[in-house]
Amino acid sequence: MLQTVKEQDIELYKIVEEELNRQRSEIEMIASESYVPTQILELQGSILTNKTTEGFPGNRYHAGCRVIDKAERLGIERAKLLFKAEHANIQPHGGSQANQCVYAAILEPGDTVMGMRLDQGGHLTHGSKVNLSGRFYNFISYGLDRETERIDYDELERLAHEHHPKLIVAGASSYSRIIDYERIAKIAKSVHSKFMVDMAHVAGLVAAGVHPSPVPYADFVTSTTTKTLAGARGGFALCKQDYAKQLDKATFPGVQGSAHLHIMAAKAYTFKRAMTTEFRDCMKQVVKNAQKLAQVLKENGFRIVTDGTDNHLLVVDLRTKNLTGAQFEKALEDVGITVNKNMIPFDPQKPMITSGVRIGTTAMTIKGMKEDEMEIMGNMMKAVADNIDRATVLENIKKQVLELSSKFSLYEGYFDN
Ligand SMILES: Cc1ncc(COP(=O)(O)O)c(C=O)c1O
């Protein structure tokens, strides 16, 4: 790939080459990352990008759509089949846009909505004041129970009865436990609220059947096709048939313009691949790896938020190691392990410092790592934490990281043709 780019634009070629080398040599543990198969790279880079169109298959604003309509239809049908959904819209350009499309479909500016607090695991688009969601709508945040560090459903119910939201949003960016969708759906029903689940982080696990599906309980389900789904860089939204027209109209012309056909083709491939036994086995291993890593870190003196994980990520409280998230993130990056600093529940530190890190196992599991490697990684993380100021020890760990990652190949032959 990229041979003509190499000839025409060496600066950009070198950036891609450098990034490929980084992805090959580092241990990637950002919970929202994965490695996509080459078919996704090919489809995202395909000639389908040339077609401009607005609207939906069979109802376009431009001529010449008879071929590309097939790609979008295929994606829609596969999404419906994979998640057992009544309706799918695969046009949202990202997870944020998918959420915005649902909001635009059923809310008016100023309406009351409930979502999970950003500093306890929610996402920016669930009502943060720095995001359009928090500026357009009156978001009331719910959060976690201080003791269990799990969603405080009683508090959520109390807030719902107090504020009578038009919509309750569930789903999170850094919550390691199964969310009780059935319970929140009941709460929503009891106050005549609609219910939306943003399953962006766990969509791959849901597709593989290793995590409960929100689809039977929610009026709307939104997601990215990245993260655990490990596919195209984009989003999608599912809903009950009753809301299909509203959702589509909110997406176009409500929120977005022309459709990205090359990305939708890659989304269609993402859904097909998520139906395979190979993908299911990989997702099972993703969870096993996260649980193993949590166990090893615990044995190594770290505190794991909620004492473990049900999914692909864990949040680690670094206070037992007298470290902040910012310090540990930097120290790990220096030895070649990529994680991100993350607020722990009721964190005394500021968001740019934090007392924790969030660690995900999707990318490294896709590369082929299993429990044995998680043990090595957990031990390396302990060694980094315990030797944060010892340059020679850290240098040695860096070598071990390189040695470990060199055992797992990535995009072999990428630049060969
Ligand atoms: C729960 C959740 N929803 C939505 C998004 C936004 O997705 P995107 O970055 O594609 O807009 C994210 C991304 O991190 C997320 O974690």
The ligand as an ORCA input file, in Angstrom:
! r2SCAN-3c Opt
* xyz 0 1
  C     -19.442      5.659     25.103
  C     -18.938      6.423     23.937
  N     -19.824      7.003     23.107
  C     -19.436      7.733     22.046
  C     -18.113      7.909     21.766
  C     -17.724      8.811     20.629
  O     -17.305      8.167     19.518
  P     -16.508      9.004     18.394
  O     -15.176      9.279     18.937
  O     -16.539      8.071     17.207
  O     -17.297     10.241     18.126
  C     -17.145      7.314     22.573
  C     -15.713      7.493     22.242
  O     -14.830      7.393     22.971
  C     -17.568      6.571     23.705
  O     -16.678      6.038     24.549
*
